[in-house]
């Protein structure tokens, strides 16, 4: 027996906007973040999630209040900060653990 699917268009639902930004340069950080969001007409009454990935040292350069002001017309704005920690090598280059003295 074959089932027939019935399509129905949902109306009255809020749009969901999901954006991801990876910062690679310290220049114009806030401009790069805000330019990743759509204009304020599209943000109006939407649920917005913005994920930002950046080096941990740049945390103080990100102005969360400015982003919230820009997305002020949104129904809900979620900022997901993803600071990246650079792995450090504790041994000098070319030296192995076997070469160390106790």
PDB file as gemmi writes it, atoms N, CA and C in Angstrom:
CRYST1    1.000    1.000    1.000  90.00  90.00  90.00 P 1                      
ATOM      1  N   UNK A   1       0.840  -1.170   0.000  1.00  0.00           N  
ATOM      2  CA  UNK A   1       0.000   0.000   0.000  1.00  0.00           C  
ATOM      3  C   UNK A   1       0.889   1.238   0.000  1.00  0.00           C  
ATOM      4  N   UNK A   2       0.612   2.127  -0.872  1.00  0.00           N  
ATOM      5  CA  UNK A   2       1.393   3.352  -1.010  1.00  0.00           C  
ATOM      6  C   UNK A   2       0.718   4.466  -0.223  1.00  0.00           C  
ATOM      7  N   UNK A   3       1.520   5.165   0.584  1.00  0.00           N  
ATOM      8  CA  UNK A   3       0.968   6.263   1.368  1.00  0.00           C  
ATOM      9  C   UNK A   3       1.127   7.566   0.607  1.00  0.00           C  
ATOM     10  N   UNK A   4       0.134   8.368   0.704  1.00  0.00           N  
ATOM     11  CA  UNK A   4       0.163   9.663   0.048  1.00  0.00           C  
ATOM     12  C   UNK A   4       0.549  10.709   1.088  1.00  0.00           C  
ATOM     13  N   UNK A   5       1.566  11.483   0.767  1.00  0.00           N  
ATOM     14  CA  UNK A   5       1.958  12.524   1.723  1.00  0.00           C  
ATOM     15  C   UNK A   5       1.175  13.794   1.426  1.00  0.00           C  
ATOM     16  N   UNK A   6       0.766  14.416   2.481  1.00  0.00           N  
ATOM     17  CA  UNK A   6      -0.005  15.644   2.363  1.00  0.00           C  
ATOM     18  C   UNK A   6       0.895  16.781   2.824  1.00  0.00           C  
ATOM     19  N   UNK A   7       1.196  17.690   1.929  1.00  0.00           N  
ATOM     20  CA  UNK A   7       2.047  18.827   2.275  1.00  0.00           C  
ATOM     21  C   UNK A   7       1.204  19.990   2.766  1.00  0.00           C  
ATOM     22  N   UNK A   8       1.658  20.573   3.831  1.00  0.00           N  
ATOM     23  CA  UNK A   8       0.970  21.746   4.367  1.00  0.00           C  
ATOM     24  C   UNK A   8       1.991  22.830   4.615  1.00  0.00           C  
ATOM     25  N   UNK A   9       1.670  24.009   4.228  1.00  0.00           N  
ATOM     26  CA  UNK A   9       2.557  25.141   4.437  1.00  0.00           C  
ATOM     27  C   UNK A   9       2.291  25.716   5.822  1.00  0.00           C  
ATOM     28  N   UNK A  10       3.356  25.814   6.597  1.00  0.00           N  
ATOM     29  CA  UNK A  10       3.233  26.396   7.928  1.00  0.00           C  
ATOM     30  C   UNK A  10       3.276  27.909   7.824  1.00  0.00           C  
ATOM     31  N   UNK A  11       2.380  28.549   8.521  1.00  0.00           N  
ATOM     32  CA  UNK A  11       2.359  30.011   8.525  1.00  0.00           C  
ATOM     33  C   UNK A  11       2.468  30.501   9.957  1.00  0.00           C  
ATOM     34  N   UNK A  12       2.936  31.695  10.095  1.00  0.00           N  
ATOM     35  CA  UNK A  12       3.019  32.307  11.416  1.00  0.00           C  
ATOM     36  C   UNK A  12       4.185  31.825  12.260  1.00  0.00           C  
ATOM     37  N   UNK A  13       5.191  31.198  11.640  1.00  0.00           N  
ATOM     38  CA  UNK A  13       6.337  30.752  12.417  1.00  0.00           C  
ATOM     39  C   UNK A  13       7.465  31.768  12.282  1.00  0.00           C  
ATOM     40  N   UNK A  14       8.302  31.826  13.294  1.00  0.00           N  
ATOM     41  CA  UNK A  14       9.423  32.756  13.282  1.00  0.00           C  
ATOM     42  C   UNK A  14      10.563  32.189  12.444  1.00  0.00           C  
ATOM     43  N   UNK A  15      11.230  33.056  11.693  1.00  0.00           N  
ATOM     44  CA  UNK A  15      12.410  32.575  10.965  1.00  0.00           C  
ATOM     45  C   UNK A  15      13.557  32.306  11.937  1.00  0.00           C  
ATOM     46  N   UNK A  16      14.379  31.323  11.613  1.00  0.00           N  
ATOM     47  CA  UNK A  16      15.563  30.999  12.400  1.00  0.00           C  
ATOM     48  C   UNK A  16      16.777  31.292  11.542  1.00  0.00           C  
ATOM     49  N   UNK A  17      17.641  32.158  12.038  1.00  0.00           N  
ATOM     50  CA  UNK A  17      18.847  32.548  11.308  1.00  0.00           C  
ATOM     51  C   UNK A  17      20.048  32.026  12.086  1.00  0.00           C  
ATOM     52  N   UNK A  18      20.856  31.203  11.435  1.00  0.00           N  
ATOM     53  CA  UNK A  18      22.022  30.598  12.069  1.00  0.00           C  
ATOM     54  C   UNK A  18      23.253  30.987  11.253  1.00  0.00           C  
ATOM     55  N   UNK A  19      24.170  31.726  11.870  1.00  0.00           N  
ATOM     56  CA  UNK A  19      25.374  32.185  11.168  1.00  0.00           C  
ATOM     57  C   UNK A  19      26.621  31.764  11.930  1.00  0.00           C  
ATOM     58  N   UNK A  20      27.702  31.530  11.182  1.00  0.00           N  
ATOM     59  CA  UNK A  20      28.995  31.154  11.758  1.00  0.00           C  
ATOM     60  C   UNK A  20      30.059  32.076  11.175  1.00  0.00           C  
ATOM     61  N   UNK A  21      30.917  32.614  12.052  1.00  0.00           N  
ATOM     62  CA  UNK A  21      32.009  33.480  11.620  1.00  0.00           C  
ATOM     63  C   UNK A  21      33.297  32.968  12.240  1.00  0.00           C  
ATOM     64  N   UNK A  22      34.315  32.816  11.407  1.00  0.00           N  
ATOM     65  CA  UNK A  22      35.646  32.471  11.913  1.00  0.00           C  
ATOM     66  C   UNK A  22      36.548  33.667  11.673  1.00  0.00           C  
ATOM     67  N   UNK A  23      37.016  34.267  12.768  1.00  0.00           N  
ATOM     68  CA  UNK A  23      37.877  35.445  12.661  1.00  0.00           C  
ATOM     69  C   UNK A  23      39.315  34.999  12.431  1.00  0.00           C  
ATOM     70  N   UNK A  24      39.923  35.552  11.381  1.00  0.00           N  
ATOM     71  CA  UNK A  24      41.295  35.185  11.041  1.00  0.00           C  
ATOM     72  C   UNK A  24      42.240  36.368  11.123  1.00  0.00           C  
ATOM     73  N   UNK A  25      41.695  37.566  11.270  1.00  0.00           N  
ATOM     74  CA  UNK A  25      42.518  38.765  11.335  1.00  0.00           C  
ATOM     75  C   UNK A  25      41.998  39.666  12.444  1.00  0.00           C  
ATOM     76  N   UNK A  26      42.912  40.348  13.094  1.00  0.00           N  
ATOM     77  CA  UNK A  26      42.530  41.246  14.177  1.00  0.00           C  
ATOM     78  C   UNK A  26      41.946  42.562  13.635  1.00  0.00           C  
ATOM     79  N   UNK A  27      42.131  42.807  12.343  1.00  0.00           N  
ATOM     80  CA  UNK A  27      41.621  44.032  11.723  1.00  0.00           C  
ATOM     81  C   UNK A  27      40.108  43.959  11.544  1.00  0.00           C  
ATOM     82  N   UNK A  28      39.421  45.012  11.955  1.00  0.00           N  
ATOM     83  CA  UNK A  28      37.972  45.160  11.746  1.00  0.00           C  
ATOM     84  C   UNK A  28      37.164  43.988  12.282  1.00  0.00           C  
ATOM     85  N   UNK A  29      37.444  43.572  13.477  1.00  0.00           N  
ATOM     86  CA  UNK A  29      36.750  42.407  14.057  1.00  0.00           C  
ATOM     87  C   UNK A  29      35.246  42.630  14.121  1.00  0.00           C  
ATOM     88  N   UNK A  30      34.823  43.733  14.707  1.00  0.00           N  
ATOM     89  CA  UNK A  30      33.380  43.961  14.876  1.00  0.00           C  
ATOM     90  C   UNK A  30      32.675  44.153  13.533  1.00  0.00           C  
ATOM     91  N   UNK A  31      33.328  44.792  12.582  1.00  0.00           N  
ATOM     92  CA  UNK A  31      32.723  44.965  11.264  1.00  0.00           C  
ATOM     93  C   UNK A  31      32.527  43.606  10.587  1.00  0.00           C  
ATOM     94  N   UNK A  32      33.509  42.714  10.739  1.00  0.00           N  
ATOM     95  CA  UNK A  32      33.392  41.376  10.143  1.00  0.00           C  
ATOM     96  C   UNK A  32      32.255  40.579  10.786  1.00  0.00           C  
ATOM     97  N   UNK A  33      32.115  40.708  12.096  1.00  0.00           N  
ATOM     98  CA  UNK A  33      31.058  39.967  12.790  1.00  0.00           C  
ATOM     99  C   UNK A  33      29.686  40.491  12.389  1.00  0.00           C  
ATOM    100  N   UNK A  34      29.510  41.800  12.456  1.00  0.00           N  
ATOM    101  CA  UNK A  34      28.196  42.390  12.167  1.00  0.00           C  
ATOM    102  C   UNK A  34      27.834  42.225  10.692  1.00  0.00           C  
ATOM    103  N   UNK A  35      28.823  42.255   9.802  1.00  0.00           N  
ATOM    104  CA  UNK A  35      28.506  42.081   8.378  1.00  0.00           C  
ATOM    105  C   UNK A  35      28.063  40.652   8.059  1.00  0.00           C  
ATOM    106  N   UNK A  36      28.338  39.715   8.955  1.00  0.00           N  
ATOM    107  CA  UNK A  36      27.888  38.337   8.723  1.00  0.00           C  
ATOM    108  C   UNK A  36      26.393  38.172   8.995  1.00  0.00           C  
ATOM    109  N   UNK A  37      25.806  39.123   9.708  1.00  0.00           N  
ATOM    110  CA  UNK A  37      24.367  39.073   9.991  1.00  0.00           C  
ATOM    111  C   UNK A  37      23.586  39.741   8.863  1.00  0.00           C  
ATOM    112  N   UNK A  38      22.371  39.307   8.616  1.00  0.00           N  
ATOM    113  CA  UNK A  38      21.550  39.976   7.603  1.00  0.00           C  
ATOM    114  C   UNK A  38      21.114  41.354   8.102  1.00  0.00           C  
ATOM    115  N   UNK A  39      20.500  42.125   7.220  1.00  0.00           N  
ATOM    116  CA  UNK A  39      20.079  43.466   7.633  1.00  0.00           C  
ATOM    117  C   UNK A  39      18.969  43.393   8.682  1.00  0.00           C  
ATOM    118  N   UNK A  40      18.699  44.514   9.308  1.00  0.00           N  
ATOM    119  CA  UNK A  40      17.780  44.543  10.443  1.00  0.00           C  
ATOM    120  C   UNK A  40      16.335  44.235  10.059  1.00  0.00           C  
ATOM    121  N   UNK A  41      15.972  44.459   8.816  1.00  0.00           N  
ATOM    122  CA  UNK A  41      14.611  44.104   8.370  1.00  0.00           C  
ATOM    123  C   UNK A  41      14.405  42.584   8.442  1.00  0.00           C  
ATOM    124  N   UNK A  42      15.421  41.829   8.042  1.00  0.00           N  
ATOM    125  CA  UNK A  42      15.324  40.368   8.063  1.00  0.00           C  
ATOM    126  C   UNK A  42      15.406  39.848   9.499  1.00  0.00           C  
ATOM    127  N   UNK A  43      16.174  40.530  10.339  1.00  0.00           N  
ATOM    128  CA  UNK A  43      16.325  40.107  11.738  1.00  0.00           C  
ATOM    129  C   UNK A  43      15.056  40.321  12.565  1.00  0.00           C  
ATOM    130  N   UNK A  44      14.191  41.211  12.118  1.00  0.00           N  
ATOM    131  CA  UNK A  44      13.005  41.551  12.898  1.00  0.00           C  
ATOM    132  C   UNK A  44      12.168  40.302  13.202  1.00  0.00           C  
ATOM    133  N   UNK A  45      11.925  40.093  14.489  1.00  0.00           N  
ATOM    134  CA  UNK A  45      11.113  38.988  15.018  1.00  0.00           C  
ATOM    135  C   UNK A  45      11.697  37.600  14.732  1.00  0.00           C  
ATOM    136  N   UNK A  46      12.955  37.517  14.361  1.00  0.00           N  
ATOM    137  CA  UNK A  46      13.583  36.215  14.079  1.00  0.00           C  
ATOM    138  C   UNK A  46      14.322  35.714  15.321  1.00  0.00           C  
ATOM    139  N   UNK A  47      14.589  34.431  15.330  1.00  0.00           N  
ATOM    140  CA  UNK A  47      15.455  33.832  16.336  1.00  0.00           C  
ATOM    141  C   UNK A  47      16.822  33.704  15.677  1.00  0.00           C  
ATOM    142  N   UNK A  48      17.837  34.295  16.312  1.00  0.00           N  
ATOM    143  CA  UNK A  48      19.155  34.393  15.687  1.00  0.00           C  
ATOM    144  C   UNK A  48      20.196  33.718  16.570  1.00  0.00           C  
ATOM    145  N   UNK A  49      21.022  32.864  15.943  1.00  0.00           N  
ATOM    146  CA  UNK A  49      22.172  32.285  16.633  1.00  0.00           C  
ATOM    147  C   UNK A  49      23.409  32.649  15.825  1.00  0.00           C  
ATOM    148  N   UNK A  50      24.355  33.296  16.492  1.00  0.00           N  
ATOM    149  CA  UNK A  50      25.609  33.684  15.861  1.00  0.00           C  
ATOM    150  C   UNK A  50      26.745  32.997  16.593  1.00  0.00           C  
ATOM    151  N   UNK A  51      27.485  32.149  15.885  1.00  0.00           N  
ATOM    152  CA  UNK A  51      28.644  31.461  16.446  1.00  0.00           C  
ATOM    153  C   UNK A  51      29.896  32.134  15.923  1.00  0.00           C  
ATOM    154  N   UNK A  52      30.795  32.505  16.845  1.00  0.00           N  
ATOM    155  CA  UNK A  52      32.023  33.203  16.473  1.00  0.00           C  
ATOM    156  C   UNK A  52      33.212  32.400  16.988  1.00  0.00           C  
ATOM    157  N   UNK A  53      34.094  32.024  16.074  1.00  0.00           N  
ATOM    158  CA  UNK A  53      35.312  31.291  16.426  1.00  0.00           C  
ATOM    159  C   UNK A  53      36.493  32.229  16.241  1.00  0.00           C  
ATOM    160  N   UNK A  54      37.366  32.298  17.236  1.00  0.00           N  
ATOM    161  CA  UNK A  54      38.460  33.263  17.220  1.00  0.00           C  
ATOM    162  C   UNK A  54      39.566  32.813  18.176  1.00  0.00           C  
ATOM    163  N   UNK A  55      40.787  33.350  18.007  1.00  0.00           N  
ATOM    164  CA  UNK A  55      41.843  33.057  18.977  1.00  0.00           C  
ATOM    165  C   UNK A  55      41.495  33.653  20.342  1.00  0.00           C  
ATOM    166  N   UNK A  56      41.806  32.938  21.372  1.00  0.00           N  
ATOM    167  CA  UNK A  56      41.425  33.341  22.732  1.00  0.00           C  
ATOM    168  C   UNK A  56      41.927  34.742  23.110  1.00  0.00           C  
ATOM    169  N   UNK A  57      43.063  35.136  22.571  1.00  0.00           N  
ATOM    170  CA  UNK A  57      43.638  36.437  22.909  1.00  0.00           C  
ATOM    171  C   UNK A  57      42.773  37.615  22.438  1.00  0.00           C  
ATOM    172  N   UNK A  58      41.882  37.382  21.500  1.00  0.00           N  
ATOM    173  CA  UNK A  58      41.053  38.445  20.941  1.00  0.00           C  
ATOM    174  C   UNK A  58      39.731  38.610  21.681  1.00  0.00           C  
ATOM    175  N   UNK A  59      39.542  37.909  22.771  1.00  0.00           N  
ATOM    176  CA  UNK A  59      38.262  37.920  23.494  1.00  0.00           C  
ATOM    177  C   UNK A  59      37.841  39.332  23.897  1.00  0.00           C  
ATOM    178  N   UNK A  60      38.781  40.157  24.318  1.00  0.00           N  
ATOM    179  CA  UNK A  60      38.440  41.509  24.771  1.00  0.00           C  
ATOM    180  C   UNK A  60      38.083  42.440  23.608  1.00  0.00           C  
ATOM    181  N   UNK A  61      38.388  42.056  22.381  1.00  0.00           N  
ATOM    182  CA  UNK A  61      38.091  42.895  21.219  1.00  0.00           C  
ATOM    183  C   UNK A  61      36.670  42.699  20.690  1.00  0.00           C  
ATOM    184  N   UNK A  62      35.973  41.716  21.212  1.00  0.00           N  
ATOM    185  CA  UNK A  62      34.611  41.421  20.757  1.00  0.00           C  
ATOM    186  C   UNK A  62      33.622  42.160  21.646  1.00  0.00           C  
ATOM    187  N   UNK A  63      32.848  43.041  21.045  1.00  0.00           N  
ATOM    188  CA  UNK A  63      31.881  43.879  21.768  1.00  0.00           C  
ATOM    189  C   UNK A  63      30.487  43.244  21.665  1.00  0.00           C  
ATOM    190  N   UNK A  64      30.154  42.455  22.681  1.00  0.00           N  
ATOM    191  CA  UNK A  64      28.871  41.755  22.674  1.00  0.00           C  
ATOM    192  C   UNK A  64      27.696  42.727  22.727  1.00  0.00           C  
ATOM    193  N   UNK A  65      27.849  43.827  23.448  1.00  0.00           N  
ATOM    194  CA  UNK A  65      26.770  44.820  23.549  1.00  0.00           C  
ATOM    195  C   UNK A  65      26.453  45.422  22.179  1.00  0.00           C  
ATOM    196  N   UNK A  66      27.471  45.669  21.363  1.00  0.00           N  
ATOM    197  CA  UNK A  66      27.241  46.224  20.022  1.00  0.00           C  
ATOM    198  C   UNK A  66      26.477  45.234  19.150  1.00  0.00           C  
ATOM    199  N   UNK A  67      26.781  43.945  19.276  1.00  0.00           N  
ATOM    200  CA  UNK A  67      26.057  42.931  18.503  1.00  0.00           C  
ATOM    201  C   UNK A  67      24.596  42.859  18.940  1.00  0.00           C  
ATOM    202  N   UNK A  68      24.378  42.949  20.245  1.00  0.00           N  
ATOM    203  CA  UNK A  68      23.000  42.899  20.757  1.00  0.00           C  
ATOM    204  C   UNK A  68      22.204  44.130  20.319  1.00  0.00           C  
ATOM    205  N   UNK A  69      22.864  45.280  20.252  1.00  0.00           N  
ATOM    206  CA  UNK A  69      22.188  46.491  19.762  1.00  0.00           C  
ATOM    207  C   UNK A  69      21.809  46.326  18.294  1.00  0.00           C  
ATOM    208  N   UNK A  70      22.730  45.774  17.491  1.00  0.00           N  
ATOM    209  CA  UNK A  70      22.454  45.581  16.067  1.00  0.00           C  
ATOM    210  C   UNK A  70      21.282  44.626  15.865  1.00  0.00           C  
ATOM    211  N   UNK A  71      21.223  43.583  16.685  1.00  0.00           N  
ATOM    212  CA  UNK A  71      20.167  42.574  16.560  1.00  0.00           C  
ATOM    213  C   UNK A  71      18.995  42.886  17.490  1.00  0.00           C  
ATOM    214  N   UNK A  72      18.823  44.119  17.850  1.00  0.00           N  
ATOM    215  CA  UNK A  72      17.780  44.517  18.794  1.00  0.00           C  
ATOM    216  C   UNK A  72      16.366  44.211  18.334  1.00  0.00           C  
ATOM    217  N   UNK A  73      16.121  44.152  17.033  1.00  0.00           N  
ATOM    218  CA  UNK A  73      14.783  43.866  16.500  1.00  0.00           C  
ATOM    219  C   UNK A  73      14.470  42.371  16.492  1.00  0.00           C  
ATOM    220  N   UNK A  74      15.490  41.554  16.737  1.00  0.00           N  
ATOM    221  CA  UNK A  74      15.278  40.101  16.738  1.00  0.00           C  
ATOM    222  C   UNK A  74      14.463  39.696  17.964  1.00  0.00           C  
ATOM    223  N   UNK A  75      13.686  38.644  17.810  1.00  0.00           N  
ATOM    224  CA  UNK A  75      12.914  38.121  18.932  1.00  0.00           C  
ATOM    225  C   UNK A  75      13.854  37.571  20.002  1.00  0.00           C  
ATOM    226  N   UNK A  76      14.885  36.847  19.543  1.00  0.00           N  
ATOM    227  CA  UNK A  76      15.866  36.251  20.461  1.00  0.00           C  
ATOM    228  C   UNK A  76      17.219  36.249  19.759  1.00  0.00           C  
ATOM    229  N   UNK A  77      18.279  36.618  20.495  1.00  0.00           N  
ATOM    230  CA  UNK A  77      19.629  36.630  19.932  1.00  0.00           C  
ATOM    231  C   UNK A  77      20.541  35.818  20.840  1.00  0.00           C  
ATOM    232  N   UNK A  78      21.175  34.789  20.276  1.00  0.00           N  
ATOM    233  CA  UNK A  78      22.109  33.952  21.029  1.00  0.00           C  
ATOM    234  C   UNK A  78      23.492  34.096  20.416  1.00  0.00           C  
ATOM    235  N   UNK A  79      24.447  34.452  21.248  1.00  0.00           N  
ATOM    236  CA  UNK A  79      25.836  34.553  20.814  1.00  0.00           C  
ATOM    237  C   UNK A  79      26.605  33.369  21.387  1.00  0.00           C  
ATOM    238  N   UNK A  80      27.232  32.609  20.509  1.00  0.00           N  
ATOM    239  CA  UNK A  80      28.029  31.460  20.927  1.00  0.00           C  
ATOM    240  C   UNK A  80      29.484  31.804  20.634  1.00  0.00           C  
ATOM    241  N   UNK A  81      30.238  32.051  21.701  1.00  0.00           N  
ATOM    242  CA  UNK A  81      31.660  32.369  21.547  1.00  0.00           C  
ATOM    243  C   UNK A  81      32.462  31.083  21.607  1.00  0.00           C  
ATOM    244  N   UNK A  82      33.372  30.928  20.650  1.00  0.00           N  
ATOM    245  CA  UNK A  82      34.218  29.739  20.598  1.00  0.00           C  
ATOM    246  C   UNK A  82      35.688  30.146  20.533  1.00  0.00           C  
ATOM    247  N   UNK A  83      36.245  30.547  21.674  1.00  0.00           N  
ATOM    248  CA  UNK A  83      37.671  30.903  21.668  1.00  0.00           C  
ATOM    249  C   UNK A  83      38.529  29.662  21.466  1.00  0.00           C  
ATOM    250  N   UNK A  84      39.524  29.781  20.617  1.00  0.00           N  
ATOM    251  CA  UNK A  84      40.414  28.670  20.302  1.00  0.00           C  
ATOM    252  C   UNK A  84      41.734  28.860  21.045  1.00  0.00           C  
ATOM    253  N   UNK A  85      42.194  27.800  21.653  1.00  0.00           N  
ATOM    254  CA  UNK A  85      43.451  27.833  22.378  1.00  0.00           C  
ATOM    255  C   UNK A  85      44.497  27.126  21.520  1.00  0.00           C  
ATOM    256  N   UNK A  86      45.594  27.823  21.282  1.00  0.00           N  
ATOM    257  CA  UNK A  86      46.663  27.244  20.473  1.00  0.00           C  
ATOM    258  C   UNK A  86      47.459  26.257  21.309  1.00  0.00           C  
ATOM    259  N   UNK A  87      47.662  25.094  20.776  1.00  0.00           N  
ATOM    260  CA  UNK A  87      48.436  24.075  21.484  1.00  0.00           C  
ATOM    261  C   UNK A  87      49.901  24.507  21.509  1.00  0.00           C  
ATOM    262  N   UNK A  88      50.509  24.412  22.677  1.00  0.00           N  
ATOM    263  CA  UNK A  88      51.903  24.816  22.818  1.00  0.00           C  
ATOM    264  C   UNK A  88      52.773  23.578  23.014  1.00  0.00           C  
ATOM    265  N   UNK A  89      53.937  23.633  22.443  1.00  0.00           N  
ATOM    266  CA  UNK A  89      54.909  22.566  22.642  1.00  0.00           C  
ATOM    267  C   UNK A  89      55.778  22.979  23.820  1.00  0.00           C  
ATOM    268  N   UNK A  90      55.851  22.144  24.809  1.00  0.00           N  
ATOM    269  CA  UNK A  90      56.618  22.481  26.005  1.00  0.00           C  
ATOM    270  C   UNK A  90      58.087  22.103  25.894  1.00  0.00           C  
ATOM    271  N   UNK A  91      58.408  21.199  24.989  1.00  0.00           N  
ATOM    272  CA  UNK A  91      59.801  20.811  24.785  1.00  0.00           C  
ATOM    273  C   UNK A  91      60.380  21.620  23.636  1.00  0.00           C  
ATOM    274  N   UNK A  92      61.658  21.944  23.707  1.00  0.00           N  
ATOM    275  CA  UNK A  92      62.285  22.631  22.572  1.00  0.00           C  
ATOM    276  C   UNK A  92      62.210  21.753  21.322  1.00  0.00           C  
ATOM    277  N   UNK A  93      62.178  22.385  20.185  1.00  0.00           N  
ATOM    278  CA  UNK A  93      62.081  21.653  18.920  1.00  0.00           C  
ATOM    279  C   UNK A  93      63.282  20.726  18.766  1.00  0.00           C  
ATOM    280  N   UNK A  94      63.044  19.511  18.351  1.00  0.00           N  
ATOM    281  CA  UNK A  94      64.105  18.547  18.121  1.00  0.00           C  
ATOM    282  C   UNK A  94      64.557  17.782  19.356  1.00  0.00           C  
ATOM    283  N   UNK A  95      63.990  18.082  20.498  1.00  0.00           N  
ATOM    284  CA  UNK A  95      64.384  17.377  21.728  1.00  0.00           C  
ATOM    285  C   UNK A  95      63.235  16.483  22.170  1.00  0.00           C  
ATOM    286  N   UNK A  96      63.546  15.231  22.418  1.00  0.00           N  
ATOM    287  CA  UNK A  96      62.542  14.282  22.847  1.00  0.00           C  
ATOM    288  C   UNK A  96      62.596  14.068  24.347  1.00  0.00           C  
ATOM    289  N   UNK A  97      61.606  13.411  24.881  1.00  0.00           N  
ATOM    290  CA  UNK A  97      61.526  13.137  26.313  1.00  0.00           C  
ATOM    291  C   UNK A  97      62.697  12.257  26.744  1.00  0.00           C  
ATOM    292  N   UNK A  98      63.143  11.379  25.869  1.00  0.00           N  
ATOM    293  CA  UNK A  98      64.240  10.472  26.229  1.00  0.00           C  
ATOM    294  C   UNK A  98      65.552  11.209  26.456  1.00  0.00           C  
ATOM    295  N   UNK A  99      65.681  12.423  25.936  1.00  0.00           N  
ATOM    296  CA  UNK A  99      66.905  13.209  26.107  1.00  0.00           C  
ATOM    297  C   UNK A  99      66.940  13.995  27.411  1.00  0.00           C  
ATOM    298  N   UNK A 100      65.837  14.055  28.124  1.00  0.00           N  
ATOM    299  CA  UNK A 100      65.770  14.833  29.357  1.00  0.00           C  
ATOM    300  C   UNK A 100      66.365  14.068  30.529  1.00  0.00           C  
ATOM    301  N   UNK A 101      66.925  14.809  31.466  1.00  0.00           N  
ATOM    302  CA  UNK A 101      67.433  14.192  32.706  1.00  0.00           C  
ATOM    303  C   UNK A 101      66.319  14.179  33.734  1.00  0.00           C  
ATOM    304  N   UNK A 102      66.330  13.216  34.636  1.00  0.00           N  
ATOM    305  CA  UNK A 102      65.256  13.156  35.628  1.00  0.00           C  
ATOM    306  C   UNK A 102      65.338  14.341  36.516  1.00  0.00           C  
TER     307      UNK A 102                                                      
END                                                                             
